[in-house]
């Protein structure tokens, strides 16, 4: 098993430029090594614990995000459902009133109104129209117009 720092930084190069195993270099005195190793292990454990906490935080954030997205989607679907129901009711109300209406009855009613209006106009204007026509028929001018006189003078007629 290689130490953590060896995996990260790789093997070191010595003065000759050749790759050396740094674990075989000069070892510190045993008392210092034990204290340093204990401290290293403690720091490594702290790093591992921090990594676990970070992963847990990220997982929690992802779960919260997914929950919020799901909640927003459900709310949007509810609003859409309500809107569709409202539009369907409005459509059925409009369609129902048009389906219940009888176009033939409406046309018959409109036609009857027009006929009544024509009859009323006839009754109102009948006497005046008869007087006008009679006046034009009986009004015969006794004089010749200038065109008629000219035609007679040229013996065209």
Backbone as a chain_set.jsonl record, in Angstrom:
{"seq": "XXXXXXXXXXXXXXXXXXXXXXXXXXXXXXXXXXXXXXXXXXXXXXXXXXXXXXXXXXXXXXXXXXXXXXXXXXXXXXXXXXXXXXXXXXXXXXXXXXXXXXXXXXXXXXXXXXXXXXXXXXXXXXXXXXXXXXXXXXXXXXXXXXXXXXXXXXXXX", "coords": {"N": [[0.831, -1.165, 0.0], [0.584, 2.167, -0.93], [1.552, 5.349, 0.387], [-0.738, 8.092, 0.859], [0.144, 10.662, -0.046], [2.062, 9.907, -1.858], [0.629, 8.811, -3.911], [-0.654, 11.062, -4.842], [1.372, 12.998, -5.444], [3.285, 11.519, -6.727], [6.285, 9.563, -7.414], [9.464, 10.766, -6.194], [12.294, 12.512, -7.546], [15.691, 11.91, -7.294], [19.005, 13.283, -6.566], [20.476, 12.337, -8.653], [18.684, 12.255, -10.661], [17.258, 10.056, -11.146], [14.348, 8.065, -10.52], [13.294, 7.742, -7.24], [12.342, 5.814, -4.477], [10.662, 7.368, -2.119], [10.035, 6.487, 0.341], [12.088, 4.953, 1.148], [14.091, 6.566, 1.811], [16.06, 8.508, 4.075], [15.089, 7.814, 7.294], [13.151, 9.292, 9.886], [13.973, 9.68, 13.378], [12.695, 7.113, 15.549], [10.922, 8.042, 17.626], [10.092, 10.566, 16.805], [8.97, 9.844, 14.403], [6.758, 8.306, 15.143], [5.144, 10.176, 16.398], [4.753, 11.942, 14.318], [3.563, 10.239, 12.49], [1.226, 9.594, 13.837], [0.047, 12.103, 13.921], [-0.198, 12.557, 11.197], [-1.964, 10.532, 10.517], [-4.143, 11.417, 11.953], [-4.701, 13.833, 10.628], [-5.268, 12.824, 8.106], [-7.549, 11.39, 8.696], [-9.199, 13.506, 9.392], [-9.388, 14.759, 6.898], [-10.687, 12.739, 5.438], [-13.074, 12.621, 6.86], [-14.044, 15.206, 6.362], [-14.388, 14.982, 3.614], [-16.445, 13.069, 3.517], [-18.473, 14.496, 4.777], [-18.773, 16.595, 2.949], [-19.637, 15.147, 0.713], [-22.041, 14.206, 1.731], [-23.368, 16.628, 2.106], [-23.561, 17.512, -0.531], [-25.136, 15.442, -1.601], [-27.472, 15.836, -0.111], [-28.177, 18.397, -1.02], [-28.675, 17.797, -3.71], [-30.873, 16.1, -3.422], [-32.704, 17.887, -2.269], [-32.945, 19.707, -4.359], [-34.072, 18.082, -6.359], [-36.485, 17.501, -5.089], [-37.633, 20.047, -4.96], [-37.891, 20.607, -7.695], [-39.688, 18.605, -8.417], [-41.875, 19.354, -6.856], [-42.45, 21.873, -7.981], [-43.133, 21.074, -10.546], [-45.436, 19.548, -10.031], [-47.108, 21.536, -9.012], [-47.345, 23.206, -11.246], [-48.639, 21.438, -12.957], [-51.064, 21.142, -11.592], [-52.085, 23.769, -11.787], [-52.315, 23.929, -14.55], [-54.212, 21.947, -14.987], [-56.446, 23.048, -13.67], [-56.794, 25.322, -15.267], [-57.387, 24.118, -17.745], [-59.798, 22.83, -17.089], [-61.407, 25.052, -16.557], [-61.432, 26.306, -19.086], [-62.656, 24.279, -20.554], [-65.196, 24.195, -19.364], [-66.094, 26.734, -20.081], [-66.103, 26.465, -22.862], [-68.017, 24.401, -23.152], [-70.251, 25.724, -22.146], [-70.563, 27.809, -24.022], [-70.833, 26.295, -26.364], [-73.047, 24.776, -25.679], [-75.106, 26.672, -25.475], [-75.246, 27.502, -28.105], [-75.906, 25.127, -29.362], [-78.363, 24.607, -28.279], [-79.864, 26.648, -29.328], [-82.149, 27.386, -31.944], [-81.572, 27.661, -35.243], [-83.367, 27.904, -37.368], [-85.675, 28.891, -36.179], [-84.736, 31.358, -35.314], [-84.205, 32.55, -37.816], [-86.761, 32.543, -38.888], [-88.046, 34.298, -37.112], [-86.616, 36.675, -37.631], [-87.24, 37.051, -40.304], [-90.005, 37.426, -40.144], [-90.076, 39.848, -38.757], [-89.01, 41.543, -40.709], [-90.986, 41.341, -42.691], [-93.183, 42.455, -41.35], [-92.256, 45.067, -41.087], [-92.154, 45.887, -43.771], [-94.866, 45.759, -44.41], [-95.859, 47.755, -42.718], [-94.536, 50.01, -43.79], [-95.768, 50.021, -46.298], [-98.452, 50.518, -45.644], [-98.191, 53.059, -44.556], [-97.208, 54.641, -46.697], [-98.943, 54.247, -48.862], [-101.264, 55.837, -49.61], [-100.106, 58.308, -50.258], [-98.398, 57.564, -52.377], [-100.232, 56.722, -54.327], [-101.533, 59.143, -54.86], [-99.392, 60.595, -55.958], [-98.782, 59.131, -58.317], [-101.23, 59.364, -59.709], [-101.296, 62.121, -60.025], [-99.17, 62.532, -61.814], [-100.015, 61.102, -64.052], [-102.325, 62.427, -64.815], [-101.43, 64.969, -65.305], [-100.859, 66.483, -67.978], [-98.897, 68.198, -70.206], [-99.891, 70.991, -72.144], [-98.524, 72.44, -73.983], [-95.972, 72.558, -76.527], [-92.668, 71.34, -76.412], [-89.39, 72.816, -76.915], [-87.81, 71.111, -78.455], [-89.697, 69.488, -79.629], [-91.043, 71.369, -81.213], [-89.022, 72.081, -83.025], [-88.652, 69.638, -84.349], [-91.082, 69.434, -85.642], [-90.944, 71.612, -87.361], [-88.987, 70.821, -89.107], [-90.177, 68.9, -90.361], [-89.975, 66.242, -89.609], [-91.546, 64.625, -88.137]], "CA": [[0.0, 0.0, 0.0], [1.394, 3.389, -1.016], [0.993, 6.463, 1.166], [-1.633, 9.01, 0.149], [0.881, 11.726, -0.728], [2.813, 9.333, -2.962], [-0.345, 8.681, -5.002], [-0.969, 12.4, -5.35], [2.52, 13.698, -6.003], [4.114, 10.608, -7.492], [7.628, 9.326, -6.841], [10.337, 11.935, -6.338], [13.546, 12.271, -8.236], [16.853, 12.208, -6.431], [20.027, 14.149, -7.137], [20.963, 11.762, -9.905], [17.63, 12.378, -11.649], [16.533, 8.792, -11.216], [13.189, 8.004, -9.626], [13.612, 7.064, -6.001], [11.223, 5.566, -3.599], [10.916, 8.272, -1.01], [9.838, 5.779, 1.609], [13.355, 4.314, 1.511], [15.05, 7.612, 2.182], [16.451, 8.597, 5.463], [13.945, 7.731, 8.193], [13.327, 10.083, 11.103], [14.095, 8.85, 14.586], [11.434, 6.443, 15.851], [10.006, 8.815, 18.469], [9.522, 11.61, 15.945], [8.172, 9.163, 13.385], [5.494, 7.885, 15.727], [4.332, 11.366, 16.624], [4.392, 12.467, 12.997], [2.625, 9.293, 11.893], [-0.059, 9.778, 14.531], [-0.525, 13.371, 13.468], [-0.574, 12.352, 9.799], [-3.194, 9.737, 10.509], [-5.214, 12.282, 12.434], [-5.025, 14.76, 9.537], [-5.913, 12.038, 7.042], [-8.911, 11.108, 9.165], [-9.947, 14.759, 9.265], [-9.683, 14.931, 5.474], [-11.716, 11.761, 5.064], [-14.331, 13.055, 7.472], [-14.489, 16.386, 5.615], [-14.868, 14.475, 2.328], [-17.739, 12.442, 3.754], [-19.429, 15.577, 5.057], [-19.012, 17.294, 1.682], [-20.478, 14.271, -0.112], [-23.382, 14.209, 2.328], [-23.963, 17.933, 1.806], [-23.898, 17.505, -1.965], [-26.269, 14.53, -1.773], [-28.642, 16.516, 0.443], [-28.523, 19.482, -1.943], [-29.285, 17.183, -4.892], [-32.21, 15.634, -3.04], [-33.545, 19.077, -2.11], [-33.202, 20.248, -5.704], [-35.025, 17.181, -7.005], [-37.774, 17.68, -4.424], [-38.186, 21.33, -5.394], [-38.307, 20.454, -9.091], [-40.903, 17.781, -8.419], [-42.945, 20.179, -6.301], [-42.788, 22.889, -8.984], [-43.816, 20.386, -11.644], [-46.779, 19.201, -9.567], [-47.882, 22.775, -8.911], [-47.641, 23.629, -12.612], [-49.653, 20.525, -13.487], [-52.337, 21.496, -10.955], [-52.559, 25.009, -12.4], [-52.713, 23.596, -15.914], [-55.462, 21.185, -14.886], [-57.497, 24.017, -13.348], [-57.004, 26.15, -16.454], [-58.077, 23.299, -18.742], [-61.185, 22.646, -16.652], [-62.097, 26.332, -16.748], [-61.641, 26.496, -20.519], [-63.619, 23.275, -20.995], [-66.512, 24.664, -18.92], [-66.458, 27.89, -20.919], [-66.417, 25.931, -24.187], [-69.287, 23.681, -23.068], [-71.304, 26.728, -21.97], [-70.768, 28.467, -25.317], [-71.33, 25.285, -27.302], [-74.382, 24.374, -25.246], [-76.078, 27.713, -25.828], [-75.402, 27.494, -29.563], [-76.567, 23.887, -29.759], [-79.763, 24.711, -27.857], [-80.53, 27.639, -30.171], [-82.687, 26.853, -33.203], [-81.316, 28.667, -36.274], [-84.57, 28.094, -38.187], [-86.568, 29.775, -35.429], [-84.158, 32.701, -35.389], [-84.42, 33.05, -39.177], [-88.207, 32.797, -39.035], [-88.33, 35.516, -36.358], [-86.048, 37.826, -38.359], [-88.039, 37.228, -41.536], [-91.306, 37.992, -39.758], [-89.847, 41.267, -38.449], [-88.845, 42.256, -41.99], [-92.313, 41.382, -43.35], [-93.993, 43.441, -40.625], [-91.742, 46.401, -41.41], [-92.595, 46.199, -45.141], [-96.318, 46.029, -44.346], [-96.035, 49.065, -42.084], [-94.137, 51.011, -44.785], [-96.801, 50.024, -47.342], [-99.643, 51.21, -45.128], [-97.855, 54.466, -44.34], [-96.934, 55.363, -47.945], [-99.877, 53.866, -49.931], [-102.074, 56.975, -50.061], [-99.241, 59.324, -50.866], [-97.922, 57.031, -53.649], [-101.371, 56.761, -55.272], [-101.716, 60.552, -55.229], [-98.278, 60.988, -56.813], [-98.956, 58.5, -59.634], [-102.405, 59.991, -60.345], [-100.925, 63.485, -60.418], [-98.3, 62.472, -62.994], [-100.801, 60.609, -65.194], [-103.302, 63.449, -65.217], [-100.736, 66.226, -65.619], [-100.392, 66.44, -69.366], [-98.633, 69.57, -70.654], [-100.582, 71.359, -73.386], [-97.595, 73.165, -74.839], [-94.896, 71.762, -77.111], [-91.336, 71.718, -75.965], [-88.566, 73.377, -77.968], [-87.369, 70.006, -79.294], [-90.842, 69.05, -80.431], [-91.284, 72.421, -82.196], [-87.975, 71.975, -84.028], [-88.926, 68.447, -85.12], [-92.214, 69.737, -86.524], [-90.489, 72.561, -88.359], [-88.186, 70.12, -90.103], [-91.113, 67.904, -90.888], [-89.469, 64.913, -89.295], [-92.632, 63.877, -87.54]], "C": [[0.885, 1.24, 0.0], [0.76, 4.47, -0.158], [0.19, 7.396, 0.257], [-0.871, 10.047, -0.663], [1.688, 11.196, -1.899], [1.895, 9.154, -4.183], [-0.607, 10.032, -5.653], [0.208, 13.015, -6.078], [3.434, 12.811, -6.833], [5.478, 10.432, -6.853], [8.508, 10.551, -7.063], [11.612, 11.527, -7.057], [14.689, 12.701, -7.321], [17.819, 13.126, -7.134], [20.512, 13.62, -8.474], [19.904, 11.862, -11.002], [16.827, 11.106, -11.788], [15.38, 8.829, -10.22], [13.567, 7.181, -8.408], [12.323, 6.779, -5.258], [11.487, 6.383, -2.354], [10.707, 7.596, 0.33], [11.125, 5.126, 2.071], [14.427, 5.351, 1.867], [15.321, 7.555, 3.667], [15.201, 8.657, 6.33], [14.195, 8.604, 9.41], [13.468, 9.15, 12.306], [12.732, 8.281, 14.964], [10.476, 7.28, 16.681], [9.338, 9.918, 17.651], [8.601, 10.977, 14.911], [6.811, 8.761, 13.915], [4.573, 9.078, 15.926], [3.858, 11.929, 15.292], [3.371, 11.552, 12.33], [1.257, 9.434, 12.535], [-0.76, 11.042, 14.065], [-0.978, 13.263, 12.015], [-1.879, 11.576, 9.716], [-4.389, 10.572, 10.95], [-5.649, 13.255, 11.335], [-5.73, 14.039, 8.389], [-7.353, 11.729, 7.435], [-9.789, 12.353, 9.069], [-10.329, 15.008, 7.81], [-10.786, 13.976, 5.018], [-13.08, 12.152, 5.617], [-14.896, 14.26, 6.724], [-15.045, 15.979, 4.255], [-16.247, 13.859, 2.47], [-18.821, 13.492, 3.99], [-19.776, 16.336, 3.776], [-19.909, 16.458, 0.773], [-21.905, 14.24, 0.413], [-24.106, 15.52, 2.024], [-24.404, 17.998, 0.35], [-25.105, 16.614, -2.213], [-27.558, 15.175, -1.266], [-29.107, 17.634, -0.487], [-29.195, 18.924, -3.191], [-30.701, 16.713, -4.593], [-33.171, 16.807, -2.904], [-33.91, 19.672, -3.461], [-34.235, 19.398, -6.428], [-36.422, 17.356, -6.4], [-38.436, 18.982, -4.863], [-38.664, 21.264, -6.841], [-39.601, 19.662, -9.187], [-42.09, 18.591, -7.915], [-43.389, 21.243, -7.306], [-43.549, 22.264, -10.142], [-45.251, 20.047, -11.248], [-47.664, 20.44, -9.488], [-48.275, 23.268, -10.3], [-48.715, 22.736, -13.227], [-51.022, 20.813, -12.889], [-52.927, 22.758, -11.577], [-53.044, 24.756, -13.815], [-54.038, 22.845, -15.921], [-56.63, 22.122, -14.6], [-57.822, 24.884, -14.562], [-57.77, 25.379, -17.522], [-59.542, 23.099, -18.369], [-61.999, 23.917, -16.874], [-62.413, 26.562, -18.231], [-62.67, 25.505, -21.064], [-65.038, 23.683, -20.594], [-66.993, 25.82, -19.791], [-66.865, 27.41, -22.308], [-67.77, 25.233, -24.175], [-70.449, 24.656, -22.917], [-71.616, 27.411, -23.3], [-71.381, 27.503, -26.329], [-72.761, 24.902, -26.962], [-75.427, 25.405, -25.632], [-76.299, 27.755, -27.338], [-76.135, 26.25, -30.036], [-78.06, 23.955, -29.411], [-80.538, 25.689, -28.74], [-80.965, 26.988, -31.485], [-82.479, 27.897, -34.286], [-82.55, 28.923, -37.149], [-85.542, 29.033, -37.493], [-86.057, 31.207, -35.46], [-84.404, 33.326, -36.755], [-85.881, 33.397, -39.393], [-88.588, 34.079, -38.32], [-87.826, 36.752, -37.091], [-86.854, 38.108, -39.621], [-89.373, 37.861, -41.21], [-91.162, 39.462, -39.413], [-89.731, 42.084, -39.729], [-90.189, 42.391, -42.706], [-93.201, 42.415, -42.671], [-93.556, 44.859, -40.948], [-92.18, 46.821, -42.818], [-94.093, 46.523, -45.156], [-96.59, 47.405, -43.74], [-95.662, 50.188, -43.058], [-95.201, 51.137, -45.887], [-98.025, 50.81, -46.87], [-99.373, 52.7, -44.969], [-97.786, 55.229, -45.662], [-97.94, 55.094, -49.063], [-100.639, 55.079, -50.472], [-101.218, 58.027, -50.764], [-98.745, 58.863, -52.237], [-99.021, 57.077, -54.704], [-101.6, 58.185, -55.742], [-100.625, 61.012, -56.194], [-98.458, 60.419, -58.225], [-100.127, 59.143, -60.369], [-102.072, 61.396, -60.833], [-100.074, 63.487, -61.679], [-99.081, 62.014, -64.227], [-101.722, 61.709, -65.709], [-102.651, 64.78, -65.58], [-100.124, 66.104, -67.006], [-100.143, 67.888, -69.81], [-99.293, 69.835, -72.016], [-99.678, 72.105, -74.336], [-96.525, 72.213, -75.347], [-93.558, 72.27, -76.592], [-90.552, 72.225, -77.161], [-88.102, 72.283, -78.925], [-88.494, 69.535, -80.196], [-91.14, 70.072, -81.537], [-90.259, 72.303, -83.32], [-88.222, 70.763, -84.924], [-90.094, 68.696, -86.076], [-91.779, 70.691, -87.658], [-89.676, 71.86, -89.44], [-89.007, 69.017, -90.765], [-90.583, 66.486, -90.707], [-90.634, 64.057, -88.779], [-93.775, 63.675, -88.457]], "O": [[1.807, 1.362, 0.806], [-0.46, 4.494, 0.002], [0.42, 7.468, -0.95], [-1.193, 10.291, -1.826], [1.975, 11.939, -2.838], [2.32, 9.321, -5.326], [-0.763, 10.126, -6.871], [0.065, 13.501, -7.2], [4.279, 13.318, -7.571], [5.79, 11.085, -5.857], [8.307, 11.291, -8.026], [11.949, 10.347, -7.152], [14.625, 13.741, -6.665], [17.499, 13.69, -8.181], [20.919, 14.398, -9.337], [20.2, 11.579, -12.163], [15.812, 11.088, -12.485], [15.432, 9.532, -9.211], [14.09, 6.072, -8.524], [11.327, 7.479, -5.437], [12.436, 6.113, -1.618], [11.166, 8.1, 1.355], [11.259, 4.779, 3.244], [15.558, 4.99, 2.191], [14.863, 6.668, 4.387], [14.335, 9.499, 6.094], [15.315, 8.658, 9.917], [13.116, 7.972, 12.237], [11.711, 8.922, 14.714], [9.272, 7.214, 16.433], [8.141, 10.165, 17.802], [7.555, 11.54, 14.587], [5.812, 8.867, 13.203], [3.374, 9.004, 15.658], [2.706, 12.341, 15.155], [2.432, 12.02, 11.686], [0.238, 9.396, 11.845], [-1.971, 11.065, 13.845], [-2.016, 13.809, 11.642], [-2.778, 11.918, 8.947], [-5.488, 10.458, 10.407], [-6.844, 13.472, 11.139], [-6.661, 14.567, 7.781], [-8.262, 11.8, 6.608], [-10.964, 12.273, 8.712], [-11.453, 15.416, 7.517], [-11.703, 14.371, 4.299], [-14.102, 12.032, 4.941], [-16.1, 14.325, 6.48], [-16.035, 16.541, 3.786], [-17.125, 14.097, 1.64], [-19.932, 13.39, 3.47], [-20.936, 16.678, 3.547], [-20.826, 16.982, 0.141], [-22.862, 14.248, -0.361], [-25.3, 15.527, 1.724], [-25.493, 18.484, 0.042], [-26.008, 16.992, -2.959], [-28.604, 15.077, -1.907], [-30.306, 17.795, -0.713], [-30.168, 19.496, -3.683], [-31.614, 16.898, -5.398], [-34.311, 16.74, -3.363], [-35.048, 20.089, -3.679], [-35.164, 19.926, -7.039], [-37.42, 17.357, -7.121], [-39.641, 19.025, -5.109], [-39.719, 21.803, -7.176], [-40.499, 20.013, -9.952], [-43.181, 18.524, -8.481], [-44.586, 21.484, -7.46], [-44.497, 22.854, -10.66], [-46.176, 20.237, -12.038], [-48.838, 20.393, -9.858], [-49.408, 23.7, -10.509], [-49.598, 23.22, -13.935], [-52.033, 20.738, -13.588], [-54.123, 22.815, -11.862], [-54.064, 25.302, -14.234], [-54.889, 23.089, -16.776], [-57.688, 22.004, -15.22], [-58.99, 25.148, -14.848], [-58.692, 25.914, -18.136], [-60.423, 23.186, -19.224], [-63.143, 23.859, -17.325], [-63.523, 26.962, -18.582], [-63.466, 25.853, -21.936], [-65.974, 23.538, -21.381], [-68.158, 25.872, -20.186], [-67.852, 27.886, -22.87], [-68.584, 25.439, -25.075], [-71.515, 24.444, -23.493], [-72.781, 27.574, -23.665], [-72.317, 27.845, -27.051], [-73.591, 24.725, -27.853], [-76.52, 25.047, -26.07], [-77.412, 28.014, -27.797], [-76.899, 26.305, -31.0], [-78.906, 23.438, -30.141], [-81.755, 25.56, -28.878], [-80.255, 26.161, -32.056], [-83.145, 28.932, -34.264], [-82.751, 30.043, -37.618], [-86.164, 29.877, -38.14], [-86.832, 32.152, -35.611], [-84.771, 34.497, -36.847], [-86.204, 34.415, -40.004], [-89.367, 34.873, -38.848], [-88.526, 37.762, -37.166], [-87.114, 39.262, -39.961], [-89.827, 38.749, -41.932], [-92.044, 40.255, -39.743], [-90.282, 43.181, -39.828], [-90.491, 43.446, -43.265], [-93.898, 43.171, -43.348], [-94.39, 45.755, -41.07], [-92.538, 47.978, -43.035], [-94.527, 47.453, -45.837], [-97.466, 48.13, -44.211], [-96.367, 51.192, -43.152], [-95.493, 52.24, -46.347], [-98.56, 51.651, -47.593], [-100.257, 53.516, -45.228], [-98.263, 56.362, -45.736], [-97.8, 55.676, -50.14], [-100.648, 55.31, -51.681], [-101.629, 58.567, -51.791], [-98.674, 59.666, -53.167], [-98.762, 57.435, -55.853], [-101.841, 58.404, -56.929], [-100.907, 61.742, -57.144], [-98.304, 61.14, -59.211], [-100.009, 59.437, -61.559], [-102.504, 61.813, -61.908], [-100.242, 64.359, -62.532], [-98.827, 62.496, -65.331], [-101.869, 61.886, -66.918], [-103.328, 65.646, -66.136], [-98.985, 65.662, -67.156], [-101.06, 68.709, -69.795], [-99.248, 68.995, -72.915], [-100.102, 72.375, -75.46], [-96.205, 71.209, -74.71], [-93.361, 73.465, -76.37], [-90.996, 72.081, -78.3], [-88.014, 72.536, -80.127], [-88.284, 69.223, -81.368], [-91.452, 69.691, -82.665], [-90.633, 72.422, -84.487], [-88.023, 70.846, -86.136], [-90.079, 68.21, -87.207], [-92.232, 70.549, -88.794], [-89.692, 72.293, -90.592], [-88.519, 68.301, -91.64], [-90.745, 65.639, -91.585], [-90.648, 62.847, -89.005], [-94.769, 63.055, -88.078]]}, "num_chains": 1, "name": "protein.A"}
